[in-house]
C-alpha cells in the first residue's frame, strides 16, 4: 500500500534535531507485535526464557561485538518485550582522503584513490540490526518446527535519553525489577 498522508499519521517519537549517534545512555524498549508472549514466561518473579527468548538474550549480548561504540548495560528480556540501557561510547568519526593524484604519478593502492569515512552507528542502526538478527534466528527456529511465526516485532521502538545519574539508577532498578512487577506492567496482557 502506498503512503497516504490522509490515513497514515506517522509521526516521529524521536527528539527533533538530536544526534542519536552521540555518546550517552539511552533507555530502550522493544515490543513484540500485538504484545504476543514470544520469549518465555514469568514464574516466581523470574523470567524463564524459551528458545526465542534465549535468542533475544544472546543477540543483545552480541551487540557489543557488532558495534564498536556499544557498551552492554542493564537489560531484561520479558515475555513480550525487552528493556535495555544502551551506552554509546564516543568513538569519533574519522575521514581519510587520498592525496591528489596527478597524471605523472602512478597510484598502485586502490584504497588510497578514494575517500573513506567511518561514522558511529546510531541507536536506530543498532536497534534495527538487533530486531533483524533476532527475527531471522527466530524464523529459522519456527521453520525447524514446521510452524509459522508471523511478524515478531512491532514497527518501532521506544527510547529515552538518560540525562543524569539519578535517572540512570531509577531506570536500572525498573529494568532489574521488571519480572517481579509483571502483574502491574503495562505490557502484561
N, C-alpha and C positions, 0 to 999 in steps of 0.2 A: 504494500500500500504506500503510495506517495505521500510525503509530508504535506499536511493541510493545516495552516495556522489557525483556521477556524475551529477545528476539532482537536488538534494536538496542541495542548497547552503546556509544553515542557518548559520549565524554567530552571536555570542552574541553581543548585543549592550551594555552590562554591562562593567563597568570598571574592567579590569582584576586584580584579587588579592584584590579587595576592599570588605570589610566586610559590607554587606548591612543590618546587624542587629545592627550595632553600632549607638550610639546616634548621632543625627544630623537632618538636614532638607533636604527634597527631594521634587523636583517638579515632579509631576506625570501627565501624560496624557494617558487616556484610550479611544480608539476609537471603535465605533460600526463597525461591519462587513460591508464592502462595503460602509461605511460612510452613511448608511441609517439613516434618521431622525427618531429616536425611542423615544426620550424623550420630545418632545414638539416643540415649535417654538419661534422665536424671534419676538416680536411685540413692537413697540415703544421703541426700545433699551433695552428691558427687556426680560428675559427668562420666558416663560409661560410653566410650566411643565404639561405634560399629566399624565395619571396614571403610565405609565412606568417611566417617569421622577421623579415622586414623590417617587416611589420605590427606584430608584437610589439615590435620595437625602437622604431619610431616612436611607438607609443602610449605606451610607457614615458616617452619624452622629453616627450610632450604632457601628461603628468600635472601638470607644474608650471604649465601654463596653466589647467588644470581646477580645481586645488585651491590656494588661496592660502597654505596652510601647508606645502605640499610643496616640498622642496628636492631637486633632482636630485643624485645622488651616483653612486658607482661601481655599475655593473650589467653583467651579461653574459647574453645570450640563448644558451642551449645547445640541442643538438638536441631534447631532450625536457623541458626545464625552464628556468627562469630564476632568477638570483640578483640581488638588488639591495639596496642600502642606501637606506632611506628616512629622510630627516631631516625631522622635523616642526618647524616654527618655532612659536613662541608668538604666535598672533595674538589671543589673548584672546577671550572671549565678550562680546558687547555686547547689552544688552537695552534696548529703547526702549519706554516705556509712555506712552500718550496721557494727557494731563491729563483730570481728571474733567470730564464734560460735563453741566451741569445743564440743566433744561428751558428756561430763558430764553435760553441760548446756542445759536447755530446753528453746528454743525461742518460746514464745507464741504470738508474734506480727509478723504477716506475712510481714507487711510493713517494718519491720526492717531487714528482711532477704535478701533484695536485694538493690542494688544501684539505686538511682533515680537522675535524673537531670532535671533542668528547664533551658531551653535555650530561649533567647529572639527571638521572631519571626523576620524574615527578611522582607524586602519590598516585595519580591516575595510571601511570605506566606500571607501577608496582602492583596495584590492585587489579588492573586488567590482566597482567601476566598471571597473578595468583588465581583469579577466577577461571581463566582459561586452562591452566595446568590442572587444577582440581576437577574442573568439568570433564576434561578429556580422560583423566585417570578414572573418575567415577563412571563415565560412559563405558570404558573398557570393562570395568567390573560388572556393570549391569549386563553388557553383551555376553560376558563369560557365563552368566547365569540365565541367558536367553530371556532377559527382561528388558522392558523399555523404560528409560529413565525420564524422559521429558526434560524440560528446562530446569537446570539446577539452581541458578542464582536469579534474583530479581535484577532488573535493569541497572540499577545504580548502586551506590553505597553511601553511607553517612560518614562524615568526617568532622572533627572539631579540632581546631588548633589549640594545643595546650600551652597556655601563656605564662604559667608560673608554677612553682613547686607545690603550692597548696592544691591547685587544680590537678597536678600530676598525681599527688597522693590520693585525692578523692576518687579520681578515675581508676587508678590502680586497684584501690580497695573494692570499687564497684565490680571490676572485672574479676578479681580473685574470688569475691563472694557471690558472683552471679549464680552458680549452681545451687547454693544454699537458699537463695531467694527466688528460685524458679517459679514458684506458685504466684509470686507477686509481679513477675516480669511482664512487661507489655508485649513481648514476643511469644509468651506462653499461650498457646491456643488449645 
